[in-house]
Amino acid sequence: MKNFDLASVGKEIPYDIPNGFLSESSAKILGRISSYEKKRMMRRRRVVVMYYAAAVLAIGIVAGIAFYPQKSNQQIDYVLKHVSDNDLQKLEKTVTSDPFY
C-alpha cells in the first residue's frame, strides 16, 4: 500500500466543478422540497375535507333516522279500516308465509 500524507494535499479540490453548479443544485433541491410540501399540504387538505364530509353524512343519517316521521297507531288503524277484507287476507297470507317472520 502506498503511503499517503494528507498534510501535503493542501486545501485544493482535486477536481473541477462547473460554475454555478452548487447554487443551481441547491435551488433545484429547494424547488423539489417546496413542490413536495405543496403536494403534502394538498393531500392533507383533501383528507380533512373527506373527514368533514363523512362527519356531515353521518350526522345527516342520524338526524334522518331520529326525526323521520313514524306512523302512529291511529294512522295504521285508519289505513286498515279502509282496506278490503280480501286485501287484508292477502296481506296476512304474505306475512305469515315469510320465512323470516
C-alpha angles and dihedrals in degrees: 000000000000118000111240124196113205092193091065094054096071127193099301120119108241093217138046126243125195117261112270093012095126095044092047091047093051091048090051092048092048089048091053092047093050092048089048090050091049091052090047092051091048091050091049091048091052091051091050091049090050091051090051091048091050091048092050090048092050091048090049092052093048092046091047092052094044097047100034107124110250120209112250124223089253091059092048092048090050092052093046091051091056097047118093121249091244091056091047091053090051090049092049091049091049094049096046093046090055108112091214094053 
